[in-house]
Amino acid sequence: MHLHWHRKDLRLSDNRGLVADVDADQTVSLFVFDPTILRNATPPRMAFLLDSLQALQAAYRKRDATLLIAHGNPTDAVPAVANAVDAETVTWCRDYSGLARQRDSAVRRALDDTDIDRHTVDDAVHHAPGEITTNAGDPYKVFTYFSKKWHKRPKTEPVAPPTPDSLATLGHTDVVETIGAAKRGDDEDDVTLYSSIPSLEELGFDTPGPTVPTGGTESAKALLDSFCEGDIYRYAERRDYPADSCTSHLSPHLKYGTIGIRTVYNATEQAKASADTDEERESVYEYQDQLAWREFYTQVLWDRPNVVTANFKEYENPIEWRTDESDLQAWKDGKTGYPIVDAGMRQLRKEGYMHNRVRMIVASFLTKDLLIDWREGYDWFKQKLVDHDTANDNGGWQWAASTGTDSQPYFRIFNPMTQGERYDPDAEYIMEYVDELKGVSADIIHSWHEQDLGTRKRHAADYPSPIVDHSERREQAISMFERARGDE
């Protein structure tokens, strides 16, 4: 018997770990609710995860196969279930964060203690960390150079799902009795097997505030097909315009692995082959470049796991971030008086999602206008985003804060009003999320910072005036970074 431990690979098709070449006739699969992970989880992400698990379990049941659902420390749960099902081999797909690597090392040692073989594979990326390096063998710190090699490297084809006869059917009761614990006790080291997927409430989570997208492979495949049939050909031109929503919306699916990265890339290659013009082919390439960014940041996290809490870029002196709870709360609530910023922050609360261009704008505003530490923003996004991914989110925040690898230069600071006028010229996106500005002309919205108090009250009495002056804060931000650099 072969046991596959599902983590961020909640799918049957294009799953290299599930169909790994091991010496076993049949496979039984397992998902473990890790108490450490649950303590850091949030209702929106858990809702998407549970929906995706339901879809995965249904896919197994269609094949008369078993997906076991456990709760406990993986160091205890994985060996316990492996012994219970008499597995000779355990497989899983690698994760690259520091915490994940520590967990996996502990599971490997626990399996070694029980004489169970284990086999891990790279599945979430095309090119595993350490494969694309400088000529000196070092990880790249500049995306452009990484990207050139990433695009040139051959990509493997999607792998077929396991055949139905290779998947085992096991009785839940028999496995529980073998483990020796039908219910979880007060000790978190106990291993519980659930007879069905637990609810949010059973796992200790509230109902999520945002509307969470549908999880599972079918949903992911529908999004991918729709994108590759149309919007991918406009992606290069329109991806920065949030009202167009000209993006794939696959980020939560890639985060939880409800669709394989090889499947996504293969679909984009087919779209490129079907393109009618060079511009359409270039647009597909631009989307593929976003997949490369994803792997670039994965490599950064793998090489420097401390970037989750520490600046990647070293400055001579500490950056003098401000501590201002009032400004931070206004930013979180979408009440800064900068319309494009507030629209993004309200979209985040409402949907657990934010358009990528707007993510850059709100991150720049927090760090360069409010002069607040990027870690405050990263933590808020981690709480609210359905698609929170440690590598991508951390990379994006440190890029905006001028503290990361290949980051925005400290003296290039987004003007939130200019950004709003350029990428939401008719204020469609702003009015969708900022109720107080519905029906206000785009000209007034985009010049809100220039209007006198009487004009603001006349057009949108309940919408706040700007909480800071962008021009003044821009100069303060530059001075702050120059002091950190030792230039002052």
MILO-889328 format. One record per residue (C-alpha): x, y, z; residue in three letters; chain. Coordinates in nm, 2 decimals, padded with zeros to 4 digits, always signed. Layout:
// residues N
> X, Y, Z, ALA, A
...
// end
This chain:
// residues 488
> +00.00, +00.00, +00.00, MET, A
> +00.11, +00.36, -00.08, HIS, A
> -00.02, +00.66, +00.13, LEU, A
> -00.03, +01.00, -00.03, HIS, A
> -00.04, +01.29, +00.20, TRP, A
> -00.23, +01.58, +00.04, HIS, A
> -00.14, +01.93, +00.15, ARG, A
> -00.14, +02.21, -00.11, LYS, A
> -00.23, +01.97, -00.39, ASP, A
> -00.60, +01.92, -00.36, LEU, A
> -00.66, +01.75, -00.69, ARG, A
> -00.64, +01.41, -00.86, LEU, A
> -00.52, +01.52, -01.20, SER, A
> -00.17, +01.66, -01.28, ASP, A
> -00.05, +01.56, -00.93, ASN, A
> +00.30, +01.43, -00.94, ARG, A
> +00.30, +01.32, -00.58, GLY, A
> -00.01, +01.12, -00.61, LEU, A
> +00.12, +00.92, -00.91, VAL, A
> +00.48, +00.90, -00.79, ALA, A
> +00.67, +00.59, -00.90, ASP, A
> +00.66, +00.38, -00.59, VAL, A
> +00.66, +00.01, -00.53, ASP, A
> +00.29, -00.04, -00.44, ALA, A
> -00.02, -00.17, -00.61, ASP, A
> -00.27, +00.07, -00.46, GLN, A
> -00.29, +00.42, -00.31, THR, A
> -00.49, +00.56, -00.02, VAL, A
> -00.49, +00.93, +00.04, SER, A
> -00.48, +01.15, +00.35, LEU, A
> -00.54, +01.51, +00.45, PHE, A
> -00.44, +01.63, +00.80, VAL, A
> -00.57, +01.93, +00.98, PHE, A
> -00.26, +02.04, +01.15, ASP, A
> -00.33, +02.24, +01.48, PRO, A
> -00.03, +02.46, +01.41, THR, A
> -00.17, +02.56, +01.07, ILE, A
> -00.52, +02.60, +01.21, LEU, A
> -00.39, +02.85, +01.46, ARG, A
> -00.27, +03.07, +01.17, ASN, A
> -00.57, +03.01, +00.95, ALA, A
> -00.86, +03.25, +00.89, THR, A
> -01.23, +03.19, +00.81, PRO, A
> -01.20, +03.30, +00.44, PRO, A
> -00.91, +03.06, +00.37, ARG, A
> -01.06, +02.78, +00.57, MET, A
> -01.39, +02.81, +00.39, ALA, A
> -01.21, +02.78, +00.05, PHE, A
> -01.00, +02.49, +00.18, LEU, A
> -01.31, +02.30, +00.31, LEU, A
> -01.49, +02.36, -00.02, ASP, A
> -01.19, +02.22, -00.21, SER, A
> -01.16, +01.93, +00.02, LEU, A
> -01.53, +01.84, -00.04, GLN, A
> -01.47, +01.85, -00.41, ALA, A
> -01.16, +01.63, -00.37, LEU, A
> -01.34, +01.38, -00.16, GLN, A
> -01.62, +01.37, -00.41, ALA, A
> -01.37, +01.30, -00.69, ALA, A
> -01.23, +01.01, -00.49, TYR, A
> -01.57, +00.87, -00.42, ARG, A
> -01.66, +00.87, -00.79, LYS, A
> -01.37, +00.63, -00.82, ARG, A
> -01.48, +00.42, -00.52, ASP, A
> -01.17, +00.54, -00.34, ALA, A
> -01.08, +00.67, +00.00, THR, A
> -00.97, +01.01, +00.12, LEU, A
> -00.89, +00.99, +00.49, LEU, A
> -00.94, +01.31, +00.69, ILE, A
> -00.74, +01.34, +01.01, ALA, A
> -00.67, +01.59, +01.28, HIS, A
> -00.34, +01.61, +01.47, GLY, A
> +00.03, +01.69, +01.45, ASN, A
> +00.14, +01.55, +01.12, PRO, A
> +00.45, +01.40, +01.29, THR, A
> +00.20, +01.18, +01.48, ASP, A
> -00.08, +01.16, +01.23, ALA, A
> +00.11, +01.06, +00.91, VAL, A
> +00.30, +00.77, +01.06, PRO, A
> -00.01, +00.65, +01.26, ALA, A
> -00.23, +00.64, +00.94, VAL, A
> +00.05, +00.49, +00.74, ALA, A
> +00.08, +00.21, +00.99, ASN, A
> -00.29, +00.17, +01.01, ALA, A
> -00.33, +00.11, +00.63, VAL, A
> -00.01, -00.10, +00.62, ASP, A
> +00.16, +00.15, +00.38, ALA, A
> +00.51, +00.08, +00.27, GLU, A
> +00.56, +00.42, +00.12, THR, A
> +00.44, +00.78, +00.20, VAL, A
> +00.45, +01.05, -00.06, THR, A
> +00.39, +01.42, -00.05, TRP, A
> +00.46, +01.73, -00.26, CYS, A
> +00.72, +01.97, -00.13, ARG, A
> +00.65, +02.30, +00.03, ASP, A
> +00.92, +02.56, +00.05, TYR, A
> +00.86, +02.79, +00.35, SER, A
> +01.08, +02.76, +00.65, GLY, A
> +00.80, +02.63, +00.87, LEU, A
> +00.69, +02.38, +00.61, ALA, A
> +01.04, +02.24, +00.57, ARG, A
> +01.07, +02.20, +00.95, GLN, A
> +00.74, +02.02, +00.96, ARG, A
> +00.84, +01.79, +00.68, ASP, A
> +01.18, +01.71, +00.82, SER, A
> +01.00, +01.61, +01.15, ALA, A
> +00.76, +01.38, +00.96, VAL, A
> +01.05, +01.22, +00.77, ARG, A
> +01.23, +01.14, +01.09, ARG, A
> +00.91, +01.00, +01.24, ALA, A
> +00.86, +00.78, +00.94, LEU, A
> +01.22, +00.66, +00.96, ASP, A
> +01.16, +00.56, +01.32, ASP, A
> +00.88, +00.33, +01.19, THR, A
> +01.08, +00.20, +00.89, ASP, A
> +00.83, +00.34, +00.64, ILE, A
> +00.98, +00.47, +00.32, ASP, A
> +00.90, +00.82, +00.20, ARG, A
> +00.92, +01.00, -00.13, HIS, A
> +00.88, +01.37, -00.20, THR, A
> +00.84, +01.55, -00.53, VAL, A
> +00.84, +01.90, -00.66, ASP, A
> +00.49, +01.97, -00.79, ASP, A
> +00.38, +02.33, -00.72, ALA, A
> +00.63, +02.49, -00.95, VAL, A
> +00.79, +02.41, -01.29, HIS, A
> +01.14, +02.47, -01.17, HIS, A
> +01.22, +02.39, -00.81, ALA, A
> +01.42, +02.64, -00.60, PRO, A
> +01.78, +02.60, -00.67, GLY, A
> +01.73, +02.49, -01.03, GLU, A
> +01.75, +02.84, -01.19, ILE, A
> +02.06, +03.02, -01.06, THR, A
> +02.32, +03.27, -01.16, THR, A
> +02.63, +03.13, -01.34, ASN, A
> +02.80, +03.13, -01.00, ALA, A
> +02.52, +02.90, -00.87, GLY, A
> +02.35, +03.16, -00.65, ASP, A
> +01.98, +03.24, -00.64, PRO, A
> +01.88, +03.53, -00.85, TYR, A
> +01.79, +03.86, -00.68, LYS, A
> +01.67, +04.03, -01.00, VAL, A
> +01.35, +03.90, -01.16, PHE, A
> +01.44, +03.99, -01.52, THR, A
> +01.74, +03.76, -01.53, TYR, A
> +01.55, +03.48, -01.35, PHE, A
> +01.26, +03.53, -01.59, SER, A
> +01.47, +03.49, -01.91, LYS, A
> +01.60, +03.15, -01.79, LYS, A
> +01.25, +03.05, -01.67, TRP, A
> +01.09, +03.11, -02.01, HIS, A
> +01.37, +02.93, -02.19, LYS, A
> +01.36, +02.61, -01.98, ARG, A
> +01.14, +02.33, -02.11, PRO, A
> +00.82, +02.27, -01.91, LYS, A
> +00.69, +01.92, -01.84, THR, A
> +00.35, +01.82, -01.96, GLU, A
> +00.06, +01.76, -01.71, PRO, A
> +00.06, +01.41, -01.56, VAL, A
> -00.25, +01.19, -01.59, ALA, A
> -00.47, +01.12, -01.29, PRO, A
> -00.43, +00.78, -01.11, PRO, A
> -00.63, +00.50, -01.26, THR, A
> -00.94, +00.39, -01.06, PRO, A
> -00.80, +00.05, -00.99, ASP, A
> -00.48, +00.20, -00.84, SER, A
> -00.68, +00.37, -00.57, LEU, A
> -00.77, +00.18, -00.26, ALA, A
> -01.10, +00.17, -00.07, THR, A
> -01.07, +00.14, +00.30, LEU, A
> -01.33, +00.13, +00.58, GLY, A
> -01.31, +00.43, +00.80, HIS, A
> -01.40, +00.23, +01.11, THR, A
> -01.12, -00.02, +01.05, ASP, A
> -00.86, +00.25, +01.02, VAL, A
> -00.99, +00.43, +01.33, VAL, A
> -00.98, +00.11, +01.54, GLU, A
> -00.62, +00.04, +01.42, THR, A
> -00.51, +00.39, +01.52, ILE, A
> -00.69, +00.34, +01.85, GLY, A
> -00.86, +00.68, +01.88, ALA, A
> -01.21, +00.74, +01.75, ALA, A
> -01.23, +01.09, +01.90, LYS, A
> -00.99, +01.36, +01.96, ARG, A
> -00.91, +01.42, +02.33, GLY, A
> -00.79, +01.73, +02.50, ASP, A
> -00.43, +01.66, +02.40, ASP, A
> -00.34, +01.81, +02.06, GLU, A
> -00.10, +01.52, +02.00, ASP, A
> -00.40, +01.28, +01.97, ASP, A
> -00.48, +01.17, +01.62, VAL, A
> -00.85, +01.18, +01.51, THR, A
> -01.00, +01.04, +01.19, LEU, A
> -01.31, +01.22, +01.08, TYR, A
> -01.59, +01.02, +00.92, SER, A
> -01.67, +01.33, +00.71, SER, A
> -01.51, +01.66, +00.64, ILE, A
> -01.56, +01.89, +00.95, PRO, A
> -01.74, +02.22, +00.93, SER, A
> -01.59, +02.56, +01.00, LEU, A
> -01.77, +02.56, +01.33, GLU, A
> -01.63, +02.22, +01.43, GLU, A
> -01.28, +02.35, +01.35, LEU, A
> -01.34, +02.66, +01.57, GLY, A
> -01.39, +02.92, +01.29, PHE, A
> -01.66, +03.17, +01.24, ASP, A
> -01.85, +03.22, +00.91, THR, A
> -01.63, +03.43, +00.68, PRO, A
> -01.73, +03.79, +00.63, GLY, A
> -01.63, +03.80, +00.26, PRO, A
> -01.80, +03.61, -00.02, THR, A
> -01.56, +03.32, -00.08, VAL, A
> -01.51, +03.18, -00.43, PRO, A
> -01.60, +02.82, -00.51, THR, A
> -01.32, +02.58, -00.45, GLY, A
> -01.22, +02.26, -00.62, GLY, A
> -01.07, +02.15, -00.95, THR, A
> -01.39, +02.19, -01.16, GLU, A
> -01.42, +02.55, -01.06, SER, A
> -01.05, +02.61, -01.13, ALA, A
> -01.07, +02.44, -01.47, LYS, A
> -01.37, +02.65, -01.56, ALA, A
> -01.18, +02.97, -01.48, LEU, A
> -00.88, +02.86, -01.67, LEU, A
> -01.08, +02.77, -01.98, ASP, A
> -01.28, +03.09, -01.98, SER, A
> -00.96, +03.30, -01.93, PHE, A
> -00.77, +03.12, -02.21, CYS, A
> -01.06, +03.16, -02.45, GLU, A
> -01.08, +03.54, -02.42, GLY, A
> -00.92, +03.76, -02.16, ASP, A
> -00.57, +03.62, -02.19, ILE, A
> -00.55, +03.79, -02.53, TYR, A
> -00.62, +04.13, -02.36, ARG, A
> -00.41, +04.06, -02.05, TYR, A
> -00.10, +04.27, -02.14, ALA, A
> -00.32, +04.57, -02.23, GLU, A
> -00.59, +04.55, -01.97, ARG, A
> -00.46, +04.36, -01.66, ARG, A
> -00.39, +04.68, -01.47, ASP, A
> -00.75, +04.81, -01.50, TYR, A
> -00.94, +04.67, -01.20, PRO, A
> -01.29, +04.75, -01.35, ALA, A
> -01.21, +04.52, -01.64, ASP, A
> -01.12, +04.22, -01.41, SER, A
> -00.91, +04.10, -01.70, CYS, A
> -00.72, +03.84, -01.48, THR, A
> -00.75, +03.47, -01.44, SER, A
> -00.87, +03.47, -01.07, HIS, A
> -00.67, +03.14, -01.03, LEU, A
> -00.47, +03.26, -00.74, SER, A
> -00.66, +03.07, -00.46, PRO, A
> -00.66, +02.76, -00.68, HIS, A
> -00.28, +02.78, -00.73, LEU, A
> -00.23, +02.84, -00.36, LYS, A
> -00.43, +02.53, -00.26, TYR, A
> -00.33, +02.33, -00.57, GLY, A
> -00.68, +02.25, -00.69, THR, A
> -00.53, +02.28, -01.04, ILE, A
> -00.18, +02.19, -01.14, GLY, A
> +00.08, +02.44, -01.26, ILE, A
> +00.16, +02.22, -01.56, ARG, A
> -00.21, +02.22, -01.66, THR, A
> -00.22, +02.60, -01.64, VAL, A
> +00.09, +02.65, -01.84, TYR, A
> -00.02, +02.39, -02.10, ASN, A
> -00.35, +02.58, -02.15, ALA, A
> -00.16, +02.91, -02.20, THR, A
> +00.06, +02.74, -02.46, GLU, A
> -00.25, +02.62, -02.64, GLN, A
> -00.39, +02.98, -02.63, ALA, A
> -00.06, +03.11, -02.77, LYS, A
> -00.08, +02.86, -03.05, ALA, A
> -00.44, +02.98, -03.13, SER, A
> -00.35, +03.35, -03.12, ALA, A
> -00.43, +03.55, -03.43, ASP, A
> -00.17, +03.83, -03.39, THR, A
> +00.17, +03.89, -03.24, ASP, A
> +00.00, +04.12, -02.99, GLU, A
> -00.21, +03.84, -02.86, GLU, A
> +00.09, +03.61, -02.84, ARG, A
> +00.27, +03.87, -02.64, GLU, A
> -00.02, +03.90, -02.41, SER, A
> -00.01, +03.53, -02.34, VAL, A
> +00.36, +03.57, -02.27, TYR, A
> +00.28, +03.85, -02.02, GLU, A
> +00.05, +03.62, -01.83, TYR, A
> +00.32, +03.34, -01.83, GLN, A
> +00.56, +03.60, -01.68, ASP, A
> +00.33, +03.62, -01.38, GLN, A
> +00.37, +03.25, -01.33, LEU, A
> +00.75, +03.31, -01.34, ALA, A
> +00.71, +03.58, -01.07, TRP, A
> +00.53, +03.33, -00.86, ARG, A
> +00.83, +03.09, -00.88, GLU, A
> +01.08, +03.37, -00.84, PHE, A
> +00.93, +03.46, -00.50, TYR, A
> +00.91, +03.09, -00.41, THR, A
> +01.28, +03.07, -00.47, GLN, A
> +01.34, +03.39, -00.25, VAL, A
> +01.14, +03.24, +00.04, LEU, A
> +01.33, +02.90, +00.00, TRP, A
> +01.67, +03.08, +00.01, ASP, A
> +01.58, +03.33, +00.28, ARG, A
> +01.29, +03.19, +00.49, PRO, A
> +01.34, +03.48, +00.74, ASN, A
> +01.20, +03.73, +00.49, VAL, A
> +00.86, +03.65, +00.63, VAL, A
> +00.94, +03.89, +00.92, THR, A
> +01.27, +04.05, +00.81, ALA, A
> +01.37, +04.30, +00.54, ASN, A
> +01.54, +04.12, +00.25, PHE, A
> +01.74, +04.43, +00.17, LYS, A
> +01.98, +04.55, +00.43, GLU, A
> +02.00, +04.92, +00.52, TYR, A
> +02.28, +05.08, +00.72, GLU, A
> +02.03, +05.21, +00.97, ASN, A
> +01.69, +05.10, +01.08, PRO, A
> +01.39, +05.23, +00.88, ILE, A
> +01.20, +05.48, +01.10, GLU, A
> +00.85, +05.34, +01.05, TRP, A
> +00.57, +05.54, +01.21, ARG, A
> +00.34, +05.38, +01.47, THR, A
> +00.00, +05.54, +01.42, ASP, A
> -00.30, +05.32, +01.51, GLU, A
> -00.55, +05.58, +01.38, SER, A
> -00.40, +05.60, +01.03, ASP, A
> -00.35, +05.22, +01.02, LEU, A
> -00.72, +05.16, +01.11, GLN, A
> -00.83, +05.41, +00.85, ALA, A
> -00.63, +05.22, +00.59, TRP, A
> -00.78, +04.89, +00.70, LYS, A
> -01.13, +05.03, +00.69, ASP, A
> -01.09, +05.20, +00.35, GLY, A
> -01.14, +05.55, +00.50, LYS, A
> -00.83, +05.73, +00.40, THR, A
> -00.99, +05.98, +00.17, GLY, A
> -00.79, +05.84, -00.13, TYR, A
> -01.06, +05.68, -00.34, PRO, A
> -00.86, +05.41, -00.52, ILE, A
> -00.70, +05.30, -00.19, VAL, A
> -01.03, +05.29, -00.01, ASP, A
> -01.19, +05.09, -00.30, ALA, A
> -00.92, +04.83, -00.27, GLY, A
> -00.94, +04.80, +00.10, MET, A
> -01.32, +04.76, +00.09, ARG, A
> -01.30, +04.50, -00.19, GLN, A
> -01.06, +04.31, +00.04, LEU, A
> -01.31, +04.31, +00.32, ARG, A
> -01.61, +04.22, +00.10, LYS, A
> -01.45, +03.96, -00.12, GLU, A
> -01.13, +03.84, +00.05, GLY, A
> -00.96, +03.95, -00.28, TYR, A
> -00.80, +04.26, -00.43, MET, A
> -00.70, +04.33, -00.79, HIS, A
> -00.32, +04.31, -00.83, ASN, A
> -00.27, +04.67, -00.94, ARG, A
> -00.47, +04.79, -00.65, VAL, A
> -00.26, +04.57, -00.41, ARG, A
> +00.04, +04.76, -00.52, MET, A
> -00.13, +05.10, -00.48, ILE, A
> -00.26, +05.02, -00.12, VAL, A
> +00.08, +04.88, -00.02, ALA, A
> +00.26, +05.18, -00.15, SER, A
> +00.02, +05.41, +00.03, PHE, A
> +00.07, +05.23, +00.37, LEU, A
> +00.45, +05.23, +00.35, THR, A
> +00.52, +05.55, +00.16, LYS, A
> +00.22, +05.78, +00.25, ASP, A
> +00.14, +05.66, +00.60, LEU, A
> +00.51, +05.55, +00.66, LEU, A
> +00.38, +05.24, +00.84, ILE, A
> +00.58, +04.92, +00.85, ASP, A
> +00.51, +04.68, +00.56, TRP, A
> +00.46, +04.40, +00.82, ARG, A
> +00.14, +04.56, +00.94, GLU, A
> +00.00, +04.54, +00.58, GLY, A
> +00.13, +04.19, +00.52, TYR, A
> -00.04, +04.07, +00.85, ASP, A
> -00.37, +04.23, +00.75, TRP, A
> -00.36, +04.08, +00.40, PHE, A
> -00.28, +03.74, +00.56, LYS, A
> -00.60, +03.78, +00.78, GLN, A
> -00.83, +03.88, +00.49, LYS, A
> -00.71, +03.72, +00.16, LEU, A
> -00.85, +03.40, +00.04, VAL, A
> -00.55, +03.36, -00.18, ASP, A
> -00.28, +03.45, +00.08, HIS, A
> +00.04, +03.29, -00.02, ASP, A
> +00.35, +03.35, +00.19, THR, A
> +00.60, +03.38, -00.09, ALA, A
> +00.39, +03.59, -00.32, ASN, A
> +00.24, +03.82, -00.06, ASP, A
> +00.57, +03.87, +00.12, ASN, A
> +00.74, +03.94, -00.21, GLY, A
> +00.48, +04.19, -00.31, GLY, A
> +00.48, +04.38, +00.02, TRP, A
> +00.86, +04.40, +00.03, GLN, A
> +00.86, +04.51, -00.33, TRP, A
> +00.63, +04.80, -00.25, ALA, A
> +00.81, +04.89, +00.07, ALA, A
> +01.15, +04.90, -00.11, SER, A
> +01.29, +04.64, +00.13, THR, A
> +01.27, +04.33, -00.09, GLY, A
> +01.46, +04.17, -00.37, THR, A
> +01.43, +04.36, -00.70, ASP, A
> +01.20, +04.60, -00.52, SER, A
> +01.06, +04.94, -00.62, GLN, A
> +01.33, +05.20, -00.57, PRO, A
> +01.26, +05.40, -00.25, TYR, A
> +01.23, +05.73, -00.45, PHE, A
> +00.97, +05.60, -00.69, ARG, A
> +00.65, +05.64, -00.50, ILE, A
> +00.30, +05.58, -00.64, PHE, A
> +00.08, +05.88, -00.64, ASN, A
> -00.26, +05.73, -00.54, PRO, A
> -00.46, +06.00, -00.72, MET, A
> -00.26, +05.96, -01.05, THR, A
> -00.29, +05.58, -01.02, GLN, A
> -00.66, +05.60, -00.98, GLY, A
> -00.71, +05.84, -01.27, GLU, A
> -00.49, +05.63, -01.50, ARG, A
> -00.62, +05.28, -01.42, TYR, A
> -00.98, +05.36, -01.33, ASP, A
> -01.05, +05.67, -01.55, PRO, A
> -01.43, +05.65, -01.52, ASP, A
> -01.41, +05.56, -01.15, ALA, A
> -01.61, +05.24, -01.22, GLU, A
> -01.41, +05.03, -00.98, TYR, A
> -01.41, +05.30, -00.71, ILE, A
> -01.78, +05.35, -00.73, MET, A
> -01.84, +04.98, -00.71, GLU, A
> -01.68, +04.95, -00.37, TYR, A
> -01.71, +05.30, -00.22, VAL, A
> -02.08, +05.36, -00.17, ASP, A
> -02.04, +05.72, -00.06, GLU, A
> -01.89, +05.81, -00.41, LEU, A
> -02.16, +05.64, -00.62, LYS, A
> -02.30, +05.89, -00.87, GLY, A
> -02.02, +06.14, -00.81, VAL, A
> -01.84, +06.24, -01.13, SER, A
> -01.51, +06.08, -01.21, ALA, A
> -01.35, +06.43, -01.23, ASP, A
> -01.45, +06.51, -00.87, ILE, A
> -01.34, +06.17, -00.75, ILE, A
> -01.00, +06.19, -00.91, HIS, A
> -00.94, +06.54, -00.78, SER, A
> -01.08, +06.47, -00.43, TRP, A
> -00.75, +06.58, -00.27, HIS, A
> -00.77, +06.92, -00.44, GLU, A
> -01.13, +07.00, -00.35, GLN, A
> -01.22, +07.23, -00.07, ASP, A
> -01.43, +07.10, +00.22, LEU, A
> -01.75, +07.26, +00.10, GLY, A
> -01.72, +07.09, -00.24, THR, A
> -01.65, +06.75, -00.07, ARG, A
> -01.95, +06.79, +00.16, LYS, A
> -02.17, +06.88, -00.13, ARG, A
> -02.08, +06.58, -00.35, HIS, A
> -02.02, +06.31, -00.08, ALA, A
> -02.09, +06.43, +00.27, ALA, A
> -02.01, +06.10, +00.43, ASP, A
> -01.68, +06.03, +00.25, TYR, A
> -01.37, +06.15, +00.44, PRO, A
> -01.11, +06.41, +00.34, SER, A
> -00.76, +06.28, +00.27, PRO, A
> -00.60, +06.19, +00.60, ILE, A
> -00.25, +06.29, +00.48, VAL, A
> -00.10, +06.51, +00.21, ASP, A
> +00.06, +06.29, -00.05, HIS, A
> +00.32, +06.55, -00.16, SER, A
> +00.44, +06.61, +00.20, GLU, A
> +00.45, +06.24, +00.28, ARG, A
> +00.64, +06.16, -00.04, ARG, A
> +00.92, +06.39, +00.07, GLU, A
> +00.91, +06.25, +00.42, GLN, A
> +00.93, +05.89, +00.28, ALA, A
> +01.24, +05.98, +00.07, ILE, A
> +01.41, +06.14, +00.37, SER, A
> +01.32, +05.84, +00.59, MET, A
> +01.49, +05.60, +00.34, PHE, A
> +01.79, +05.82, +00.29, GLU, A
> +01.85, +05.82, +00.66, ARG, A
> +01.82, +05.44, +00.66, ALA, A
> +02.07, +05.43, +00.38, ARG, A
> +02.30, +05.66, +00.57, GLY, A
> +02.28, +05.94, +00.31, ASP, A
> +02.17, +06.20, +00.57, GLU, A
// end
